[in-house]
Amino acid sequence: MWIDGGLYYGGSPATVHHRNITHNPLVAVHIGDGQEAIIVEGAVEIEKPTEEMAERLSEESFAKYPQYGRLDPSVYIEGVSVLRPRRVLAWTSFTENATRFRFE
């Protein structure tokens, strides 16, 4: 979920992704088919949210994915991955309107 300028997501510490970001937190994520795309580059941090933020994550998750039910906020207390963007590339027509955004 995109909250306060960061992409928050979960995942097991046993995954390859989690092991990779503990060694090198720089990542790129993207959606699109090449003709239309959003590419986010940045660094991932493992954040231990406050109780208030854990509650917010639970609410946002339920609002976006109601089919999975409401998660207990305690699932977030151990840590959640947060991608902080450094650069975003986006376009709806590749050669006509490609745009780059930089974040400091």
KOLKELO-700707 format. One record per residue: z negated, y negated, x of N, C-alpha, C, O in turn. Coordinates in steps of 0.2 Angstrom, whole numbers, plus 5000, padded with zeros to 4 digits. Layout:
BEGIN
+------+------+------+------+------+------+------+------+------+------+------+------+
|  nc3 |  nc2 |  nc1 | cac3 | cac2 | cac1 |  cc3 |  cc2 |  cc1 |  oc3 |  oc2 |  oc1 |
+------+------+------+------+------+------+------+------+------+------+------+------+
|    Z |    Y |    X |    Z |    Y |    X |    Z |    Y |    X |    Z |    Y |    X |
...
+------+------+------+------+------+------+------+------+------+------+------+------+
//
This chain:
BEGIN
+------+------+------+------+------+------+------+------+------+------+------+------+
|  nc3 |  nc2 |  nc1 | cac3 | cac2 | cac1 |  cc3 |  cc2 |  cc1 |  oc3 |  oc2 |  oc1 |
+------+------+------+------+------+------+------+------+------+------+------+------+
| 5000 | 5006 | 5004 | 5000 | 5000 | 5000 | 5000 | 4994 | 5004 | 4997 | 4994 | 5010 |
| 5004 | 4989 | 5002 | 5004 | 4983 | 5006 | 4998 | 4978 | 5004 | 4998 | 4976 | 4998 |
| 4993 | 4977 | 5008 | 4988 | 4973 | 5006 | 4986 | 4968 | 5012 | 4986 | 4970 | 5018 |
| 4986 | 4962 | 5010 | 4984 | 4956 | 5015 | 4987 | 4957 | 5022 | 4985 | 4956 | 5027 |
| 4994 | 4958 | 5021 | 4998 | 4957 | 5027 | 4998 | 4964 | 5031 | 5001 | 4964 | 5037 |
| 4996 | 4969 | 5028 | 4996 | 4976 | 5032 | 4998 | 4981 | 5027 | 4997 | 4981 | 5021 |
| 5001 | 4986 | 5030 | 5003 | 4992 | 5026 | 4998 | 4998 | 5027 | 4997 | 5000 | 5033 |
| 4994 | 4999 | 5022 | 4989 | 5004 | 5022 | 4991 | 5010 | 5020 | 4994 | 5011 | 5015 |
| 4989 | 5016 | 5024 | 4991 | 5022 | 5022 | 4986 | 5027 | 5025 | 4983 | 5026 | 5030 |
| 4986 | 5033 | 5022 | 4982 | 5038 | 5024 | 4985 | 5044 | 5027 | 4992 | 5044 | 5028 |
| 4982 | 5049 | 5029 | 4984 | 5055 | 5032 | 4979 | 5058 | 5036 | 4974 | 5055 | 5039 |
| 4980 | 5065 | 5037 | 4975 | 5069 | 5041 | 4975 | 5067 | 5048 | 4980 | 5066 | 5051 |
| 4969 | 5067 | 5051 | 4969 | 5066 | 5059 | 4972 | 5072 | 5062 | 4973 | 5072 | 5068 |
| 4973 | 5078 | 5059 | 4976 | 5084 | 5062 | 4984 | 5083 | 5062 | 4987 | 5088 | 5065 |
| 4987 | 5078 | 5059 | 4994 | 5077 | 5059 | 4997 | 5075 | 5066 | 4993 | 5072 | 5070 |
| 5003 | 5077 | 5067 | 5006 | 5074 | 5073 | 5007 | 5067 | 5073 | 5006 | 5064 | 5079 |
| 5008 | 5064 | 5068 | 5008 | 5057 | 5067 | 5002 | 5053 | 5070 | 5002 | 5049 | 5074 |
| 4996 | 5056 | 5067 | 4990 | 5053 | 5069 | 4989 | 5054 | 5077 | 4986 | 5049 | 5080 |
| 4990 | 5060 | 5079 | 4989 | 5061 | 5086 | 4994 | 5056 | 5090 | 4992 | 5053 | 5096 |
| 5000 | 5055 | 5088 | 5005 | 5050 | 5092 | 5002 | 5043 | 5092 | 5002 | 5040 | 5097 |
| 5000 | 5041 | 5086 | 4997 | 5034 | 5086 | 4991 | 5033 | 5090 | 4990 | 5027 | 5092 |
| 4987 | 5038 | 5091 | 4981 | 5037 | 5095 | 4983 | 5036 | 5102 | 4980 | 5033 | 5106 |
| 4989 | 5038 | 5104 | 4992 | 5038 | 5111 | 4996 | 5032 | 5112 | 4996 | 5028 | 5117 |
| 5000 | 5030 | 5107 | 5004 | 5024 | 5107 | 5005 | 5022 | 5100 | 5008 | 5024 | 5095 |
| 5001 | 5016 | 5098 | 5001 | 5014 | 5091 | 5007 | 5010 | 5089 | 5007 | 5008 | 5083 |
| 5012 | 5009 | 5093 | 5018 | 5005 | 5091 | 5023 | 5010 | 5087 | 5025 | 5015 | 5090 |
| 5025 | 5008 | 5081 | 5029 | 5012 | 5077 | 5034 | 5007 | 5073 | 5034 | 5001 | 5073 |
| 5039 | 5011 | 5070 | 5044 | 5008 | 5066 | 5044 | 5012 | 5060 | 5044 | 5018 | 5060 |
| 5044 | 5009 | 5054 | 5045 | 5012 | 5047 | 5050 | 5009 | 5044 | 5052 | 5003 | 5045 |
| 5054 | 5013 | 5040 | 5060 | 5010 | 5036 | 5061 | 5013 | 5030 | 5059 | 5019 | 5029 |
| 5064 | 5009 | 5025 | 5067 | 5012 | 5019 | 5074 | 5009 | 5018 | 5075 | 5004 | 5021 |
| 5078 | 5013 | 5015 | 5085 | 5010 | 5014 | 5090 | 5015 | 5016 | 5088 | 5021 | 5018 |
| 5096 | 5014 | 5015 | 5101 | 5018 | 5016 | 5106 | 5016 | 5022 | 5111 | 5019 | 5023 |
| 5104 | 5011 | 5025 | 5109 | 5008 | 5030 | 5113 | 5002 | 5027 | 5113 | 4997 | 5031 |
| 5115 | 5002 | 5021 | 5118 | 4996 | 5018 | 5113 | 4991 | 5016 | 5114 | 4985 | 5016 |
| 5107 | 4994 | 5013 | 5102 | 4990 | 5011 | 5096 | 4993 | 5015 | 5095 | 4999 | 5015 |
| 5092 | 4989 | 5018 | 5086 | 4991 | 5022 | 5081 | 4986 | 5023 | 5082 | 4980 | 5023 |
| 5075 | 4989 | 5024 | 5069 | 4985 | 5027 | 5066 | 4990 | 5032 | 5064 | 4995 | 5031 |
| 5065 | 4986 | 5038 | 5063 | 4990 | 5044 | 5057 | 4986 | 5046 | 5057 | 4980 | 5048 |
| 5051 | 4989 | 5047 | 5045 | 4986 | 5049 | 5043 | 4989 | 5056 | 5042 | 4995 | 5056 |
| 5042 | 4984 | 5061 | 5040 | 4986 | 5068 | 5033 | 4983 | 5069 | 5032 | 4977 | 5067 |
| 5029 | 4987 | 5072 | 5022 | 4984 | 5073 | 5017 | 4989 | 5076 | 5019 | 4995 | 5079 |
| 5011 | 4988 | 5076 | 5006 | 4992 | 5079 | 5001 | 4995 | 5073 | 5000 | 4991 | 5069 |
| 4999 | 5001 | 5074 | 4995 | 5004 | 5069 | 4988 | 5004 | 5072 | 4987 | 5006 | 5078 |
| 4983 | 5002 | 5067 | 4976 | 5003 | 5069 | 4973 | 5007 | 5064 | 4975 | 5008 | 5058 |
| 4968 | 5011 | 5067 | 4964 | 5015 | 5062 | 4958 | 5011 | 5060 | 4954 | 5009 | 5065 |
| 4957 | 5009 | 5054 | 4952 | 5004 | 5052 | 4947 | 5008 | 5047 | 4949 | 5012 | 5043 |
| 4941 | 5006 | 5049 | 4936 | 5009 | 5044 | 4934 | 5003 | 5039 | 4930 | 4998 | 5041 |
| 4936 | 5004 | 5033 | 4935 | 4998 | 5029 | 4928 | 4997 | 5026 | 4924 | 5002 | 5026 |
| 4927 | 4991 | 5024 | 4920 | 4990 | 5021 | 4920 | 4994 | 5014 | 4926 | 4996 | 5012 |
| 4915 | 4994 | 5011 | 4914 | 4997 | 5004 | 4919 | 4993 | 4999 | 4922 | 4996 | 4995 |
| 4919 | 4987 | 5000 | 4923 | 4983 | 4995 | 4930 | 4984 | 4996 | 4934 | 4985 | 4992 |
| 4932 | 4985 | 5003 | 4939 | 4986 | 5004 | 4941 | 4993 | 5002 | 4947 | 4994 | 4999 |
| 4937 | 4998 | 5003 | 4938 | 5005 | 5001 | 4939 | 5005 | 4993 | 4943 | 5009 | 4991 |
| 4935 | 5001 | 4989 | 4936 | 5001 | 4982 | 4942 | 4998 | 4980 | 4946 | 5000 | 4976 |
| 4944 | 4992 | 4984 | 4951 | 4989 | 4983 | 4957 | 4994 | 4984 | 4961 | 4994 | 4980 |
| 4956 | 4998 | 4990 | 4961 | 5003 | 4991 | 4962 | 5008 | 4986 | 4967 | 5010 | 4984 |
| 4956 | 5010 | 4983 | 4956 | 5015 | 4978 | 4960 | 5012 | 4972 | 4964 | 5016 | 4968 |
| 4958 | 5006 | 4970 | 4961 | 5003 | 4964 | 4968 | 5002 | 4965 | 4972 | 5003 | 4960 |
| 4970 | 4999 | 4971 | 4978 | 4998 | 4972 | 4981 | 5005 | 4972 | 4987 | 5005 | 4969 |
| 4978 | 5010 | 4975 | 4982 | 5017 | 4975 | 4983 | 5019 | 4968 | 4988 | 5022 | 4966 |
| 4978 | 5018 | 4964 | 4978 | 5021 | 4957 | 4983 | 5017 | 4953 | 4987 | 5019 | 4949 |
| 4984 | 5010 | 4954 | 4988 | 5006 | 4951 | 4996 | 5008 | 4953 | 5000 | 5008 | 4948 |
| 4997 | 5010 | 4959 | 5003 | 5011 | 4961 | 5005 | 5019 | 4960 | 5011 | 5020 | 4958 |
| 5000 | 5023 | 4960 | 5002 | 5030 | 4959 | 4997 | 5033 | 4954 | 4993 | 5038 | 4956 |
| 4997 | 5031 | 4948 | 4992 | 5034 | 4943 | 4993 | 5041 | 4942 | 4988 | 5045 | 4940 |
| 4999 | 5044 | 4944 | 5000 | 5052 | 4943 | 4995 | 5056 | 4947 | 4994 | 5062 | 4946 |
| 4992 | 5053 | 4952 | 4988 | 5056 | 4957 | 4980 | 5055 | 4955 | 4976 | 5058 | 4958 |
| 4979 | 5051 | 4950 | 4972 | 5050 | 4948 | 4969 | 5045 | 4952 | 4972 | 5043 | 4957 |
| 4963 | 5043 | 4951 | 4959 | 5038 | 4954 | 4955 | 5042 | 4960 | 4951 | 5046 | 4959 |
| 4957 | 5040 | 4966 | 4953 | 5042 | 4972 | 4946 | 5039 | 4973 | 4945 | 5033 | 4971 |
| 4941 | 5043 | 4974 | 4935 | 5041 | 4976 | 4935 | 5036 | 4982 | 4938 | 5038 | 4987 |
| 4933 | 5030 | 4982 | 4933 | 5026 | 4987 | 4930 | 5028 | 4994 | 4932 | 5026 | 4999 |
| 4926 | 5033 | 4993 | 4923 | 5036 | 4999 | 4928 | 5040 | 5004 | 4927 | 5041 | 5010 |
| 4934 | 5041 | 5001 | 4939 | 5045 | 5005 | 4942 | 5040 | 5011 | 4944 | 5042 | 5016 |
| 4941 | 5034 | 5010 | 4943 | 5029 | 5014 | 4938 | 5027 | 5020 | 4940 | 5024 | 5025 |
| 4932 | 5028 | 5019 | 4927 | 5026 | 5023 | 4927 | 5028 | 5030 | 4926 | 5025 | 5035 |
| 4930 | 5035 | 5031 | 4931 | 5037 | 5038 | 4936 | 5034 | 5042 | 4936 | 5034 | 5048 |
| 4941 | 5031 | 5038 | 4946 | 5027 | 5042 | 4953 | 5028 | 5038 | 4954 | 5033 | 5035 |
| 4957 | 5023 | 5039 | 4963 | 5022 | 5036 | 4968 | 5019 | 5041 | 4966 | 5015 | 5044 |
| 4974 | 5021 | 5041 | 4979 | 5018 | 5045 | 4982 | 5012 | 5042 | 4983 | 5011 | 5036 |
| 4983 | 5007 | 5047 | 4985 | 5000 | 5045 | 4991 | 4998 | 5049 | 4989 | 4997 | 5055 |
| 4997 | 4997 | 5047 | 5002 | 4995 | 5051 | 5002 | 4987 | 5050 | 5003 | 4985 | 5045 |
| 5001 | 4984 | 5056 | 5002 | 4976 | 5056 | 5008 | 4975 | 5059 | 5010 | 4976 | 5065 |
| 5013 | 4971 | 5055 | 5019 | 4970 | 5057 | 5020 | 4965 | 5062 | 5016 | 4960 | 5063 |
| 5024 | 4966 | 5067 | 5026 | 4961 | 5072 | 5033 | 4958 | 5071 | 5035 | 4953 | 5072 |
| 5038 | 4963 | 5068 | 5044 | 4961 | 5067 | 5047 | 4965 | 5061 | 5045 | 4971 | 5060 |
| 5050 | 4961 | 5056 | 5053 | 4965 | 5050 | 5061 | 4963 | 5050 | 5063 | 4957 | 5051 |
| 5065 | 4968 | 5049 | 5072 | 4967 | 5049 | 5074 | 4969 | 5042 | 5071 | 4974 | 5039 |
| 5078 | 4965 | 5038 | 5080 | 4967 | 5031 | 5087 | 4964 | 5030 | 5089 | 4959 | 5032 |
| 5090 | 4968 | 5025 | 5096 | 4966 | 5023 | 5098 | 4969 | 5016 | 5096 | 4975 | 5015 |
| 5102 | 4966 | 5012 | 5105 | 4970 | 5006 | 5112 | 4971 | 5007 | 5116 | 4975 | 5003 |
| 5115 | 4967 | 5012 | 5122 | 4968 | 5014 | 5123 | 4967 | 5021 | 5123 | 4962 | 5024 |
| 5123 | 4973 | 5025 | 5122 | 4973 | 5032 | 5125 | 4967 | 5036 | 5122 | 4963 | 5040 |
| 5131 | 4966 | 5036 | 5135 | 4961 | 5040 | 5134 | 4954 | 5037 | 5136 | 4949 | 5040 |
| 5132 | 4953 | 5031 | 5132 | 4947 | 5027 | 5125 | 4943 | 5028 | 5125 | 4937 | 5028 |
| 5120 | 4947 | 5027 | 5113 | 4944 | 5026 | 5107 | 4947 | 5030 | 5102 | 4946 | 5028 |
| 5109 | 4950 | 5036 | 5103 | 4953 | 5040 | 5099 | 4947 | 5042 | 5101 | 4942 | 5044 |
| 5092 | 4948 | 5041 | 5087 | 4943 | 5042 | 5081 | 4946 | 5046 | 5080 | 4952 | 5045 |
| 5079 | 4942 | 5051 | 5073 | 4945 | 5055 | 5067 | 4940 | 5054 | 5068 | 4934 | 5054 |
| 5062 | 4943 | 5053 | 5055 | 4939 | 5053 | 5051 | 4941 | 5059 | 5050 | 4947 | 5060 |
| 5047 | 4937 | 5062 | 5043 | 4938 | 5067 | 5036 | 4936 | 5065 | 5035 | 4931 | 5062 |
| 5031 | 4940 | 5067 | 5024 | 4939 | 5065 | 5020 | 4939 | 5072 | 5021 | 4943 | 5076 |
| 5016 | 4934 | 5073 | 5012 | 4933 | 5079 | 5005 | 4936 | 5077 | 5001 | 4936 | 5082 |
+------+------+------+------+------+------+------+------+------+------+------+------+
//
